[in-house]
Amino acid sequence: MILLERLINAHGVSGNEKEVSEIIINAIRTYVDDVSVDSSGNVIAHKKGKKPVFMLAAHMDEIGMMVREITTDGLLLCAAVGGVIPLSMIGTRVSVQGEKELIHGIVTTREISCGEDVEDVPYIDDLVVDTGLTPEKLGELGVTVGAFLEPRKEVNWLTYGNTISGKALDDRLGCFCLIEIARRLAETDQQVYYVFTVQEEVGVQGAKTSAFAIHPRWAIVIDVTVANDLSYDDEKTAGTHLALGKGPCILHMEEGFIPNTDLVNAIRKTAEKYNIQIQHEVSSFGTTDASNISAVRRGVPSANISIAIRNVHSTIEIANRKDVENTITLVINLMKNIPASLKKPHTDIKKETTVVKRPHKPPARKKTGKSAKKKKSTNKKH
């Protein structure tokens, strides 16, 4: 699990995924035929082989913040990058990359800084980052508006190594799964594109460009979802009851997207065949890369497999190691034993040309000889 820890600890706020991509490229290159980075920043690892072509995707980026203003007393004011929960950020150590060196600070509020009672839940506009430096010193070090504020949280293994906690489990767990799947499928003859996308947290941007370029036959996205097993009132939540340690979650619906039923059924039957415990997810909110992948070109039949985590979109997310391993096992068994229902080719859409037939009119004949009539002159004689 050393690779997973490296992925989780790496900096990778949306739009600043380079450190994560370098780790992924070095980890996966020996298991595929070629690796490239497209103009959007997506890492695309291609294993050549027989059709149908599968695209397996996970996003590299994580939530975070950006400097929106530097105050006269040296505090950094924050803007959210992705769906940040402000309350969970308080007390978090963050780093900001100046032009000259990496600087560290602590997320707080002015009230907490001064030891005052906090009566209201803070908004993102209430958060400040205290580096202990003056505006002049920050300027000398090259800290400017627009700099990324990267959460710094070290990975922790709980309950004798079965449970992991840390930042960016969304979606470094998925990235780890893809690399491990590539390693175990290195000797098979199935053609697969392993795609590590950028900017999912700010509008699933990378999935659009990568899927358009590849245009696979099928796509499976590995992401995370909300574990609500500790909720007081889970029956009234907007989604299905999902728990840690109960297996990967197979999505049936999310906001604005319903996965391809053939692919979902193939995943479900694979789980049954190999005795892999799964959970079924129906949600009326949220979205993943799968929704955008499904809509490129003529469409890509897509599905989503998620790992349930607690404290989602915070810097202390929690997941069960068994769910990660079962997700890997499920996808590997599907790739090694692709059902006949997934081997059918794309339906060819023939463009039919509509021909409008008009009545045939023969060309007018010129009248000659005696039958030809002289036209009356319109010239008036004077």
C-alpha positions as CSV (number, residue, x, y, z in Angstrom):
1,M,0.0,0.0,0.0
2,I,3.0,2.3,-0.3
3,L,1.8,3.5,-3.7
4,L,-1.6,4.3,-2.3
5,E,0.0,6.4,0.5
6,R,2.1,8.3,-2.1
7,L,-1.0,9.0,-4.2
8,I,-3.0,10.3,-1.2
9,N,-0.2,12.5,0.2
10,A,0.6,14.0,-3.2
11,H,-0.6,17.6,-4.1
12,G,-3.3,17.6,-6.6
13,V,-6.0,20.3,-6.2
14,S,-8.1,20.6,-9.4
15,G,-6.0,22.4,-12.1
16,N,-2.7,21.5,-10.3
17,E,-2.5,17.7,-10.8
18,K,1.0,17.4,-12.1
19,E,2.6,15.8,-9.0
20,V,-0.1,13.1,-9.0
21,S,0.3,12.5,-12.7
22,E,4.0,12.0,-12.4
23,I,3.5,9.3,-9.7
24,I,0.9,7.5,-11.9
25,I,3.1,7.6,-15.1
26,N,6.0,6.0,-13.3
27,A,3.8,3.4,-11.6
28,I,1.8,2.2,-14.7
29,R,4.2,2.5,-17.6
30,T,5.6,-1.0,-17.2
31,Y,2.1,-2.6,-17.5
32,V,0.9,-0.9,-20.7
33,D,2.2,-0.3,-24.3
34,D,2.3,3.5,-24.1
35,V,1.5,6.4,-21.8
36,S,0.7,10.0,-22.8
37,V,-0.5,13.2,-21.3
38,D,-3.1,15.1,-23.5
39,S,-3.4,18.8,-23.8
40,S,-5.9,18.9,-20.9
41,G,-3.5,17.1,-18.5
42,N,-5.2,13.7,-18.5
43,V,-2.9,10.8,-18.2
44,I,-3.8,8.1,-20.8
45,A,-2.2,4.7,-20.5
46,H,-3.0,2.3,-23.4
47,K,-2.8,-1.4,-23.4
48,K,-3.2,-2.8,-26.9
49,G,-5.2,-5.9,-27.6
50,K,-8.5,-7.2,-28.9
51,K,-11.8,-5.4,-29.1
52,P,-14.1,-4.3,-27.6
53,V,-12.2,-1.3,-26.3
54,F,-12.7,-0.5,-22.7
55,M,-12.0,2.8,-21.0
56,L,-11.4,2.6,-17.2
57,A,-11.3,6.1,-15.6
58,A,-10.6,7.7,-12.3
59,H,-9.9,11.4,-11.5
60,M,-6.6,12.6,-10.1
61,D,-7.7,15.9,-8.7
62,E,-8.9,16.7,-5.2
63,I,-10.8,19.5,-3.5
64,G,-8.8,22.4,-2.1
65,M,-8.7,26.2,-2.0
66,M,-7.1,29.1,-3.8
67,V,-5.8,32.5,-2.6
68,R,-8.3,35.2,-3.6
69,E,-6.8,38.0,-1.6
70,I,-3.9,38.9,0.7
71,T,-4.9,41.2,3.6
72,T,-2.9,44.1,5.0
73,D,-2.2,41.9,8.1
74,G,-0.8,39.0,6.0
75,L,-3.8,36.6,6.1
76,L,-4.7,34.7,2.9
77,L,-8.4,34.8,2.1
78,C,-9.7,31.7,0.4
79,A,-11.9,30.6,-2.5
80,A,-13.1,27.0,-2.8
81,V,-11.8,24.7,-5.5
82,G,-14.5,22.1,-5.7
83,G,-17.1,21.2,-3.1
84,V,-15.2,22.1,0.0
85,I,-16.9,21.8,3.4
86,P,-15.5,24.9,5.2
87,L,-16.0,23.4,8.7
88,S,-13.8,20.4,7.9
89,M,-11.0,22.7,6.7
90,I,-10.5,24.5,10.0
91,G,-7.2,23.5,11.7
92,T,-5.9,21.9,8.5
93,R,-2.3,22.6,7.5
94,V,-2.0,23.8,4.0
95,S,0.9,24.6,1.7
96,V,1.1,27.4,-0.9
97,Q,3.7,27.4,-3.6
98,G,5.4,30.7,-3.9
99,E,7.7,31.5,-6.8
100,K,10.8,31.0,-4.6
101,E,9.7,28.4,-2.0
102,L,6.9,26.3,-0.6
103,I,5.2,28.0,2.4
104,H,2.9,26.5,5.0
105,G,0.0,27.9,6.9
106,I,-3.0,26.9,9.1
107,V,-6.6,27.3,8.1
108,T,-8.6,29.2,10.8
109,T,-11.0,32.1,11.2
110,R,-10.4,35.5,12.7
111,E,-12.7,34.5,15.7
112,I,-10.8,31.3,16.4
113,S,-7.5,33.1,16.0
114,C,-8.5,35.5,18.7
115,G,-10.0,32.9,21.0
116,E,-13.5,34.1,20.6
117,D,-16.6,31.9,20.7
118,V,-17.9,30.7,17.3
119,E,-21.6,30.6,17.2
120,D,-22.3,30.1,13.5
121,V,-21.0,27.5,11.1
122,P,-18.3,29.2,8.9
123,Y,-18.6,29.8,5.2
124,I,-15.7,29.6,2.8
125,D,-15.5,33.4,2.9
126,D,-14.9,33.2,6.7
127,L,-11.8,31.1,6.3
128,V,-8.3,32.6,6.4
129,V,-4.8,31.0,6.2
130,D,-2.3,32.2,8.7
131,T,1.3,31.8,7.5
132,G,2.8,34.1,10.2
133,L,4.2,36.2,7.4
134,T,3.7,39.9,6.5
135,P,2.3,40.9,3.2
136,E,5.7,42.2,2.2
137,K,7.4,38.9,3.0
138,L,4.7,37.0,1.1
139,G,5.4,39.2,-1.8
140,E,9.1,38.6,-1.7
141,L,8.5,34.8,-1.7
142,G,6.2,35.1,-4.7
143,V,2.8,34.3,-3.0
144,T,0.1,35.8,-5.2
145,V,-3.6,35.8,-5.7
146,G,-4.5,32.6,-7.6
147,A,-2.0,30.4,-5.8
148,F,-3.3,26.9,-4.9
149,L,-3.8,26.1,-1.2
150,E,-3.0,22.4,-0.9
151,P,-4.3,20.4,2.2
152,R,-1.5,18.6,4.1
153,K,-2.8,15.5,5.8
154,E,-0.8,12.3,6.3
155,V,-2.4,8.9,5.7
156,N,-3.4,6.9,8.8
157,W,-4.3,3.2,9.0
158,L,-6.9,2.4,11.6
159,T,-8.2,-0.8,13.2
160,Y,-5.1,-2.8,12.5
161,G,-4.7,-1.7,8.9
162,N,-8.3,-2.4,7.6
163,T,-9.4,1.2,7.5
164,I,-7.5,4.1,5.9
165,S,-8.0,7.8,6.6
166,G,-6.6,10.9,5.0
167,K,-7.2,13.6,2.4
168,A,-8.0,13.0,-1.3
169,L,-9.3,9.4,-1.0
170,D,-11.7,11.0,-3.5
171,D,-10.4,9.8,-5.9
172,R,-6.8,8.5,-5.3
173,L,-8.5,5.3,-4.3
174,G,-9.8,5.0,-7.9
175,C,-6.4,5.9,-9.3
176,F,-4.8,3.2,-7.2
177,C,-7.4,0.7,-8.4
178,L,-6.6,1.5,-12.0
179,I,-2.9,1.0,-11.6
180,E,-3.4,-2.3,-9.8
181,I,-5.8,-3.5,-12.4
182,A,-3.3,-2.7,-15.1
183,R,-0.6,-4.6,-13.3
184,R,-2.8,-7.7,-12.9
185,L,-4.0,-7.5,-16.5
186,A,-0.6,-6.9,-18.1
187,E,-0.5,-10.4,-19.6
188,T,-4.0,-10.5,-21.0
189,D,-5.0,-9.6,-24.5
190,Q,-7.9,-7.3,-23.7
191,Q,-7.5,-3.7,-25.1
192,V,-7.9,-1.2,-22.3
193,Y,-7.3,2.6,-21.9
194,Y,-6.6,3.6,-18.3
195,V,-7.5,7.2,-18.1
196,F,-6.6,9.4,-15.1
197,T,-8.6,12.6,-15.5
198,V,-8.2,16.2,-14.4
199,Q,-10.6,18.8,-13.0
200,E,-13.4,16.4,-12.1
201,E,-14.2,18.3,-8.9
202,V,-14.9,21.5,-10.8
203,G,-17.1,20.2,-13.6
204,V,-15.8,16.8,-14.8
205,Q,-13.7,18.6,-17.4
206,G,-11.0,16.0,-18.2
207,A,-13.4,13.2,-18.9
208,K,-14.9,15.1,-21.9
209,T,-11.7,15.6,-23.8
210,S,-10.2,12.2,-23.1
211,A,-13.3,10.2,-24.0
212,F,-13.8,12.2,-27.2
213,A,-10.3,11.3,-28.3
214,I,-10.5,7.6,-27.4
215,H,-14.2,7.0,-28.2
216,P,-14.2,3.5,-26.5
217,R,-16.9,0.9,-26.8
218,W,-17.5,0.8,-23.1
219,A,-16.4,2.9,-20.1
220,I,-16.3,2.2,-16.4
221,V,-15.5,4.9,-13.9
222,I,-14.1,4.1,-10.5
223,D,-14.9,6.8,-8.0
224,V,-16.1,7.2,-4.4
225,T,-19.5,7.7,-2.9
226,V,-21.0,8.7,0.4
227,A,-21.1,6.1,3.2
228,N,-24.1,7.1,5.3
229,D,-24.0,4.1,7.7
230,L,-23.5,6.4,10.7
231,S,-26.5,8.6,9.8
232,Y,-29.3,9.0,12.4
233,D,-31.9,9.2,9.7
234,D,-30.5,7.4,6.6
235,E,-34.0,6.4,5.4
236,K,-34.8,10.0,4.7
237,T,-31.6,10.8,2.9
238,A,-31.5,11.5,-0.9
239,G,-29.6,8.2,-1.6
240,T,-29.3,4.6,-0.8
241,H,-28.0,3.2,2.5
242,L,-24.3,2.5,1.9
243,A,-21.8,1.2,4.4
244,L,-18.0,0.7,4.8
245,G,-16.8,-2.8,4.3
246,K,-19.9,-4.1,2.5
247,G,-18.4,-4.1,-1.0
248,P,-18.1,-1.8,-4.1
249,C,-21.2,0.2,-4.9
250,I,-22.9,-0.2,-8.3
251,L,-24.6,2.9,-9.5
252,H,-28.1,2.7,-11.0
253,M,-28.9,6.4,-11.1
254,E,-27.4,9.8,-10.1
255,E,-28.4,13.4,-10.8
256,G,-28.8,13.7,-14.6
257,F,-27.4,10.3,-15.5
258,I,-28.5,6.7,-15.7
259,P,-25.7,4.2,-16.5
260,N,-26.0,1.7,-19.3
261,T,-28.1,-1.2,-18.2
262,D,-26.2,-3.9,-20.2
263,L,-22.9,-2.8,-18.6
264,V,-24.5,-2.6,-15.1
265,N,-26.0,-6.1,-15.5
266,A,-22.6,-7.5,-16.7
267,I,-20.9,-6.0,-13.6
268,R,-23.6,-7.4,-11.3
269,K,-23.5,-10.9,-12.8
270,T,-19.7,-10.9,-12.5
271,A,-20.0,-10.1,-8.8
272,E,-22.4,-12.9,-8.4
273,K,-20.3,-15.4,-10.3
274,Y,-17.2,-14.7,-8.3
275,N,-19.0,-14.2,-5.0
276,I,-18.0,-10.6,-4.6
277,Q,-20.2,-8.6,-2.2
278,I,-21.6,-5.5,-3.7
279,Q,-24.0,-2.6,-2.8
280,H,-26.5,-1.0,-5.1
281,E,-26.7,2.8,-5.2
282,V,-29.5,5.1,-6.3
283,S,-29.0,8.8,-5.8
284,S,-30.7,12.0,-6.8
285,F,-27.6,14.2,-6.4
286,G,-24.0,14.3,-7.4
287,T,-22.2,13.4,-10.6
288,T,-19.0,11.6,-11.7
289,D,-16.9,11.4,-14.9
290,A,-19.3,8.7,-16.2
291,S,-22.0,11.2,-17.0
292,N,-19.8,13.2,-19.4
293,I,-18.1,10.2,-20.9
294,S,-21.5,8.8,-21.8
295,A,-22.4,11.8,-23.9
296,V,-19.4,12.3,-26.2
297,R,-19.6,11.7,-29.9
298,R,-22.3,9.2,-30.7
299,G,-22.3,8.2,-27.0
300,V,-20.3,5.8,-24.9
301,P,-22.2,3.2,-22.8
302,S,-20.9,3.9,-19.3
303,A,-21.2,2.7,-15.7
304,N,-19.9,3.7,-12.3
305,I,-18.4,1.6,-9.6
306,S,-17.8,3.5,-6.3
307,I,-16.0,2.9,-3.0
308,A,-18.1,4.1,0.0
309,I,-16.2,6.6,2.2
310,R,-17.1,8.6,5.3
311,N,-16.4,12.3,5.6
312,V,-16.4,12.8,1.8
313,H,-15.0,16.1,0.6
314,S,-13.1,16.7,3.7
315,T,-9.4,16.3,4.6
316,I,-10.2,13.3,6.9
317,E,-12.0,10.9,4.6
318,I,-12.3,7.3,5.7
319,A,-12.5,4.1,3.7
320,N,-12.3,0.3,4.2
321,R,-9.4,-1.5,2.6
322,K,-11.5,-4.5,1.8
323,D,-13.8,-2.4,-0.4
324,V,-10.8,-1.2,-2.4
325,E,-9.5,-4.8,-2.9
326,N,-13.0,-6.1,-3.9
327,T,-13.3,-3.3,-6.5
328,I,-10.1,-4.3,-8.1
329,T,-11.1,-8.0,-8.1
330,L,-14.5,-7.2,-9.6
331,V,-13.1,-5.2,-12.5
332,I,-10.3,-7.7,-13.2
333,N,-12.8,-10.6,-13.4
334,L,-15.0,-8.6,-15.8
335,M,-12.1,-7.8,-18.1
336,K,-10.8,-11.4,-18.1
337,N,-14.3,-12.8,-18.8
338,I,-16.1,-10.3,-20.9
339,P,-19.8,-11.4,-21.3
340,A,-21.1,-12.0,-24.8
341,S,-23.5,-9.1,-24.3
342,L,-20.6,-6.6,-24.2
343,K,-18.9,-8.0,-27.3
344,K,-21.4,-6.8,-29.8
345,P,-20.2,-4.0,-32.0
346,H,-21.5,-0.4,-32.2
347,T,-24.8,-0.1,-34.1
348,D,-24.0,1.4,-37.5
349,I,-26.1,4.5,-38.2
350,K,-26.6,4.7,-41.9
351,K,-27.3,8.1,-43.3
352,E,-30.3,7.8,-45.6
353,T,-30.5,10.5,-48.3
354,T,-34.1,11.6,-49.0
355,V,-34.6,12.0,-52.7
356,V,-37.4,14.4,-53.8
357,K,-38.7,13.3,-57.2
358,R,-40.2,16.1,-59.3
359,P,-42.3,15.6,-62.4
360,H,-40.2,15.4,-65.6
361,K,-40.7,18.3,-68.0
362,P,-39.2,17.7,-71.4
363,P,-37.3,20.7,-72.8
364,A,-39.3,23.0,-75.0
365,R,-38.8,22.6,-78.7
366,K,-37.9,25.5,-81.0
367,K,-40.5,25.9,-83.8
368,T,-38.9,26.2,-87.3
369,G,-40.1,26.7,-90.9
370,K,-43.7,27.5,-91.8
371,S,-45.1,26.4,-88.5
372,A,-43.1,29.0,-86.7
373,K,-45.1,32.1,-85.8
374,K,-43.8,35.5,-86.2
375,K,-43.8,37.6,-83.1
376,K,-45.6,40.8,-83.3
377,S,-43.3,43.8,-83.2
378,T,-43.7,46.0,-80.2
379,N,-42.1,48.9,-82.0
380,K,-44.5,51.7,-82.8
381,K,-44.3,53.4,-86.2
382,H,-44.2,57.1,-86.1
